[in-house]
Amino acid sequence: MTIVVLGGGISFKGEIPDQVKKRLQKAKKLFDEGSQKTNILLCGKYSLLYPKDKLPPTTEAMAMKKYLSSLGVPKEKIYLEEKSQDTISNAYYAKKEYFIPYKKKSATIITSKYHLPRVKYIFKMVFGPLYKLNFISTPSFLKKEEVKKMEKRQEIVLEETKEVMKEMKPGDHEFLKSIFFNIPLYTKEKPAWVIKKVTQGK
């Protein structure tokens, strides 16, 4: 089995937020309960929302690996995907860079609860019916009003994502390779509070 942990922001100092640490703690628990064949795949370069002249000192995946290693997961069981810059490319590069070459057909995907509906839709579309996917959510540690704000934002982006994928057949990940990162979903202006949350790693 492969445990997939999605990134969720990183600060300009290279620090990951508490909600991502919670995802990694859950991954460690599942890893300890799994077989010797269990691997962990950490997904994320960093968001497109960072200014081009001020980027994080490391990728989200590498920062997550550092934290996960501190929890006691052997480094040889940790794999990195360091090309993705959003949830769609999380799924695309996870499949392209890990699941296809390593011939893996099942995964448990971990993200925060407010993010889960969009993650389920995207991963099922990108991976298709030949893969067995399980999804687990973890607490975000956000205040109640912040959670509602994030959930509303995710609902909006999910509808935009469905529009992008409306002509895509489930499992046809190559449909996506020409869209990174130049369509309106990526290029239109994002709310200031979203940019601040992602780039400050909170």
VOVOFI-572651 format. One record per residue (C-alpha): x, y, z; residue number from 1. Coordinates in Angstrom, 3 decimals. Example, Ala and Ser with C-alpha at 12.3 -4.5 7.8 and 13.67 -1.06 7.14 Angstrom:
BEGIN
{xx: 12.300	yy: -4.500	zz: 7.800	num: 1} $
{xx: 13.670	yy: -1.060	zz: 7.140	num: 2} $
//
This chain:
BEGIN
{xx: 0.000	yy: 0.000	zz: 0.000	num: 1} $
{xx: 1.038	yy: 3.594	zz: -0.575	num: 2} $
{xx: 0.048	yy: 6.410	zz: 1.770	num: 3} $
{xx: -0.192	yy: 9.744	zz: -0.053	num: 4} $
{xx: 0.077	yy: 12.957	zz: 1.955	num: 5} $
{xx: -0.829	yy: 16.220	zz: 0.236	num: 6} $
{xx: 0.981	yy: 19.435	zz: 1.050	num: 7} $
{xx: -0.888	yy: 22.425	zz: 2.410	num: 8} $
{xx: 1.411	yy: 25.422	zz: 2.297	num: 9} $
{xx: 4.892	yy: 26.293	zz: 3.471	num: 10} $
{xx: 6.254	yy: 29.495	zz: 4.965	num: 11} $
{xx: 9.077	yy: 31.593	zz: 3.550	num: 12} $
{xx: 11.195	yy: 30.039	zz: 6.309	num: 13} $
{xx: 10.433	yy: 26.529	zz: 5.077	num: 14} $
{xx: 8.013	yy: 25.668	zz: 7.882	num: 15} $
{xx: 4.916	yy: 23.542	zz: 7.286	num: 16} $
{xx: 1.621	yy: 24.383	zz: 9.028	num: 17} $
{xx: 0.093	yy: 22.442	zz: 11.905	num: 18} $
{xx: -2.636	yy: 21.021	zz: 9.673	num: 19} $
{xx: 0.026	yy: 19.386	zz: 7.475	num: 20} $
{xx: 1.822	yy: 18.039	zz: 10.526	num: 21} $
{xx: -1.486	yy: 16.454	zz: 11.537	num: 22} $
{xx: -1.692	yy: 14.764	zz: 8.116	num: 23} $
{xx: 1.842	yy: 13.452	zz: 8.570	num: 24} $
{xx: 1.110	yy: 12.192	zz: 12.075	num: 25} $
{xx: -1.827	yy: 10.246	zz: 10.649	num: 26} $
{xx: 0.442	yy: 8.856	zz: 7.916	num: 27} $
{xx: 2.930	yy: 7.709	zz: 10.556	num: 28} $
{xx: 0.153	yy: 5.915	zz: 12.450	num: 29} $
{xx: -1.029	yy: 4.150	zz: 9.285	num: 30} $
{xx: 2.550	yy: 3.301	zz: 8.368	num: 31} $
{xx: 3.133	yy: 1.686	zz: 11.772	num: 32} $
{xx: -0.048	yy: -0.340	zz: 11.327	num: 33} $
{xx: 0.799	yy: -1.379	zz: 7.763	num: 34} $
{xx: 2.980	yy: -4.047	zz: 6.225	num: 35} $
{xx: 6.675	yy: -3.889	zz: 5.373	num: 36} $
{xx: 5.653	yy: -3.033	zz: 1.805	num: 37} $
{xx: 3.959	yy: 0.219	zz: 2.844	num: 38} $
{xx: 5.477	yy: 3.392	zz: 1.381	num: 39} $
{xx: 4.638	yy: 7.052	zz: 1.907	num: 40} $
{xx: 4.457	yy: 9.508	zz: -0.984	num: 41} $
{xx: 4.677	yy: 13.204	zz: -0.099	num: 42} $
{xx: 3.243	yy: 15.559	zz: -2.712	num: 43} $
{xx: 4.036	yy: 19.170	zz: -3.436	num: 44} $
{xx: 6.565	yy: 21.626	zz: -4.811	num: 45} $
{xx: 4.963	yy: 24.842	zz: -3.576	num: 46} $
{xx: 1.942	yy: 26.875	zz: -4.588	num: 47} $
{xx: 1.766	yy: 29.133	zz: -7.628	num: 48} $
{xx: 0.718	yy: 31.900	zz: -5.241	num: 49} $
{xx: 4.262	yy: 32.776	zz: -4.142	num: 50} $
{xx: 5.906	yy: 35.814	zz: -5.770	num: 51} $
{xx: 8.430	yy: 34.685	zz: -8.381	num: 52} $
{xx: 11.151	yy: 36.706	zz: -6.640	num: 53} $
{xx: 10.382	yy: 35.287	zz: -3.181	num: 54} $
{xx: 10.046	yy: 31.521	zz: -3.052	num: 55} $
{xx: 10.246	yy: 29.069	zz: -0.123	num: 56} $
{xx: 13.741	yy: 27.708	zz: 0.601	num: 57} $
{xx: 12.602	yy: 24.130	zz: -0.015	num: 58} $
{xx: 9.695	yy: 22.187	zz: -1.475	num: 59} $
{xx: 6.688	yy: 21.218	zz: 0.607	num: 60} $
{xx: 7.522	yy: 17.553	zz: -0.018	num: 61} $
{xx: 11.062	yy: 17.938	zz: 1.304	num: 62} $
{xx: 9.890	yy: 19.859	zz: 4.374	num: 63} $
{xx: 7.292	yy: 17.148	zz: 5.013	num: 64} $
{xx: 9.969	yy: 14.460	zz: 4.662	num: 65} $
{xx: 12.085	yy: 16.196	zz: 7.298	num: 66} $
{xx: 9.155	yy: 16.220	zz: 9.725	num: 67} $
{xx: 8.095	yy: 12.661	zz: 8.936	num: 68} $
{xx: 11.657	yy: 11.428	zz: 9.417	num: 69} $
{xx: 11.684	yy: 13.104	zz: 12.844	num: 70} $
{xx: 8.665	yy: 10.952	zz: 13.724	num: 71} $
{xx: 10.669	yy: 7.821	zz: 13.006	num: 72} $
{xx: 9.665	yy: 6.825	zz: 9.474	num: 73} $
{xx: 12.696	yy: 5.331	zz: 7.654	num: 74} $
{xx: 13.894	yy: 7.609	zz: 4.860	num: 75} $
{xx: 13.959	yy: 4.739	zz: 2.363	num: 76} $
{xx: 10.180	yy: 4.356	zz: 2.796	num: 77} $
{xx: 9.509	yy: 7.994	zz: 1.910	num: 78} $
{xx: 9.071	yy: 9.064	zz: -1.720	num: 79} $
{xx: 8.806	yy: 12.647	zz: -2.946	num: 80} $
{xx: 6.756	yy: 14.250	zz: -5.687	num: 81} $
{xx: 8.155	yy: 17.766	zz: -6.118	num: 82} $
{xx: 6.565	yy: 19.068	zz: -9.326	num: 83} $
{xx: 2.946	yy: 19.746	zz: -8.359	num: 84} $
{xx: 1.703	yy: 23.204	zz: -7.432	num: 85} $
{xx: -1.987	yy: 22.561	zz: -6.785	num: 86} $
{xx: -4.376	yy: 19.682	zz: -6.091	num: 87} $
{xx: -4.893	yy: 18.757	zz: -9.746	num: 88} $
{xx: -1.170	yy: 18.499	zz: -10.362	num: 89} $
{xx: -0.795	yy: 16.639	zz: -7.027	num: 90} $
{xx: -2.873	yy: 13.847	zz: -8.538	num: 91} $
{xx: -1.333	yy: 14.074	zz: -12.012	num: 92} $
{xx: 2.305	yy: 13.911	zz: -10.900	num: 93} $
{xx: 1.631	yy: 11.348	zz: -8.165	num: 94} $
{xx: 0.260	yy: 9.015	zz: -10.829	num: 95} $
{xx: 2.838	yy: 9.900	zz: -13.489	num: 96} $
{xx: 5.962	yy: 9.956	zz: -11.300	num: 97} $
{xx: 5.159	yy: 7.219	zz: -8.780	num: 98} $
{xx: 2.111	yy: 5.004	zz: -9.334	num: 99} $
{xx: 2.753	yy: 4.194	zz: -12.994	num: 100} $
{xx: 6.539	yy: 3.597	zz: -12.859	num: 101} $
{xx: 6.361	yy: 1.657	zz: -9.577	num: 102} $
{xx: 3.276	yy: -0.280	zz: -10.753	num: 103} $
{xx: 1.227	yy: 0.579	zz: -7.645	num: 104} $
{xx: -2.543	yy: 0.210	zz: -7.856	num: 105} $
{xx: -3.856	yy: 1.267	zz: -4.438	num: 106} $
{xx: -3.466	yy: 4.273	zz: -2.177	num: 107} $
{xx: -4.707	yy: 5.929	zz: 0.974	num: 108} $
{xx: -4.778	yy: 9.686	zz: 0.449	num: 109} $
{xx: -4.614	yy: 12.037	zz: 3.439	num: 110} $
{xx: -5.655	yy: 15.675	zz: 3.503	num: 111} $
{xx: -7.574	yy: 18.076	zz: 5.738	num: 112} $
{xx: -11.331	yy: 17.700	zz: 6.110	num: 113} $
{xx: -12.284	yy: 20.937	zz: 4.309	num: 114} $
{xx: -10.148	yy: 19.860	zz: 1.322	num: 115} $
{xx: -11.480	yy: 16.305	zz: 1.054	num: 116} $
{xx: -14.446	yy: 16.666	zz: -1.364	num: 117} $
{xx: -12.266	yy: 18.276	zz: -4.042	num: 118} $
{xx: -9.450	yy: 15.786	zz: -3.469	num: 119} $
{xx: -11.828	yy: 12.860	zz: -3.926	num: 120} $
{xx: -13.190	yy: 14.236	zz: -7.180	num: 121} $
{xx: -9.774	yy: 15.060	zz: -8.638	num: 122} $
{xx: -7.990	yy: 11.850	zz: -7.680	num: 123} $
{xx: -10.849	yy: 9.648	zz: -8.896	num: 124} $
{xx: -10.869	yy: 11.488	zz: -12.219	num: 125} $
{xx: -7.092	yy: 11.443	zz: -12.664	num: 126} $
{xx: -6.506	yy: 7.864	zz: -11.515	num: 127} $
{xx: -9.630	yy: 6.274	zz: -12.951	num: 128} $
{xx: -11.369	yy: 2.970	zz: -12.146	num: 129} $
{xx: -8.275	yy: 0.746	zz: -12.302	num: 130} $
{xx: -6.955	yy: 2.139	zz: -9.013	num: 131} $
{xx: -8.268	yy: 1.456	zz: -5.520	num: 132} $
{xx: -8.296	yy: 4.731	zz: -3.606	num: 133} $
{xx: -9.119	yy: 5.307	zz: 0.051	num: 134} $
{xx: -9.446	yy: 8.818	zz: 1.488	num: 135} $
{xx: -8.820	yy: 10.006	zz: 5.041	num: 136} $
{xx: -9.289	yy: 13.494	zz: 6.455	num: 137} $
{xx: -7.603	yy: 15.092	zz: 9.449	num: 138} $
{xx: -8.477	yy: 18.164	zz: 11.562	num: 139} $
{xx: -7.261	yy: 21.537	zz: 10.296	num: 140} $
{xx: -6.840	yy: 23.313	zz: 13.666	num: 141} $
{xx: -8.568	yy: 26.345	zz: 12.147	num: 142} $
{xx: -11.200	yy: 28.383	zz: 13.980	num: 143} $
{xx: -14.814	yy: 27.566	zz: 13.144	num: 144} $
{xx: -15.291	yy: 30.689	zz: 11.023	num: 145} $
{xx: -12.047	yy: 29.983	zz: 9.166	num: 146} $
{xx: -13.175	yy: 26.425	zz: 8.408	num: 147} $
{xx: -16.450	yy: 27.704	zz: 6.955	num: 148} $
{xx: -14.505	yy: 30.177	zz: 4.832	num: 149} $
{xx: -12.184	yy: 27.449	zz: 3.572	num: 150} $
{xx: -15.074	yy: 25.080	zz: 2.853	num: 151} $
{xx: -16.840	yy: 27.761	zz: 0.817	num: 152} $
{xx: -13.658	yy: 28.483	zz: -1.110	num: 153} $
{xx: -13.173	yy: 24.776	zz: -1.824	num: 154} $
{xx: -16.767	yy: 24.498	zz: -3.095	num: 155} $
{xx: -16.104	yy: 27.305	zz: -5.580	num: 156} $
{xx: -12.829	yy: 25.830	zz: -6.782	num: 157} $
{xx: -14.388	yy: 22.369	zz: -7.069	num: 158} $
{xx: -16.985	yy: 23.726	zz: -9.500	num: 159} $
{xx: -14.211	yy: 25.419	zz: -11.487	num: 160} $
{xx: -12.290	yy: 22.137	zz: -11.487	num: 161} $
{xx: -15.294	yy: 20.207	zz: -12.777	num: 162} $
{xx: -15.587	yy: 22.688	zz: -15.619	num: 163} $
{xx: -11.942	yy: 22.117	zz: -16.544	num: 164} $
{xx: -12.399	yy: 18.336	zz: -16.480	num: 165} $
{xx: -15.836	yy: 18.124	zz: -18.113	num: 166} $
{xx: -14.408	yy: 16.633	zz: -21.345	num: 167} $
{xx: -11.962	yy: 14.340	zz: -19.536	num: 168} $
{xx: -12.502	yy: 10.590	zz: -19.285	num: 169} $
{xx: -11.740	yy: 9.104	zz: -15.832	num: 170} $
{xx: -8.165	yy: 7.834	zz: -15.810	num: 171} $
{xx: -7.017	yy: 9.921	zz: -18.793	num: 172} $
{xx: -4.386	yy: 11.889	zz: -16.898	num: 173} $
{xx: -2.686	yy: 12.971	zz: -20.136	num: 174} $
{xx: -5.719	yy: 15.182	zz: -20.792	num: 175} $
{xx: -4.310	yy: 17.519	zz: -18.135	num: 176} $
{xx: -0.691	yy: 17.916	zz: -19.190	num: 177} $
{xx: -1.356	yy: 20.861	zz: -21.493	num: 178} $
{xx: -3.300	yy: 22.901	zz: -18.927	num: 179} $
{xx: -0.578	yy: 23.364	zz: -16.293	num: 180} $
{xx: -0.503	yy: 26.245	zz: -15.363	num: 181} $
{xx: -1.902	yy: 28.562	zz: -18.014	num: 182} $
{xx: -5.716	yy: 28.375	zz: -17.925	num: 183} $
{xx: -7.973	yy: 30.811	zz: -16.012	num: 184} $
{xx: -8.228	yy: 28.394	zz: -13.072	num: 185} $
{xx: -4.566	yy: 29.214	zz: -12.442	num: 186} $
{xx: -4.105	yy: 32.686	zz: -13.869	num: 187} $
{xx: -7.064	yy: 34.589	zz: -12.450	num: 188} $
{xx: -6.509	yy: 36.633	zz: -9.321	num: 189} $
{xx: -6.963	yy: 34.806	zz: -6.016	num: 190} $
{xx: -8.404	yy: 36.276	zz: -2.784	num: 191} $
{xx: -5.767	yy: 37.988	zz: -0.658	num: 192} $
{xx: -6.617	yy: 35.844	zz: 2.387	num: 193} $
{xx: -5.955	yy: 32.655	zz: 0.386	num: 194} $
{xx: -2.553	yy: 33.913	zz: -0.741	num: 195} $
{xx: -1.657	yy: 34.921	zz: 2.811	num: 196} $
{xx: -2.686	yy: 31.561	zz: 4.293	num: 197} $
{xx: -0.715	yy: 29.531	zz: 1.747	num: 198} $
{xx: 2.457	yy: 31.614	zz: 1.664	num: 199} $
{xx: 2.669	yy: 32.019	zz: 5.414	num: 200} $
{xx: 2.294	yy: 28.281	zz: 5.928	num: 201} $
{xx: -0.701	yy: 28.514	zz: 8.263	num: 202} $
//
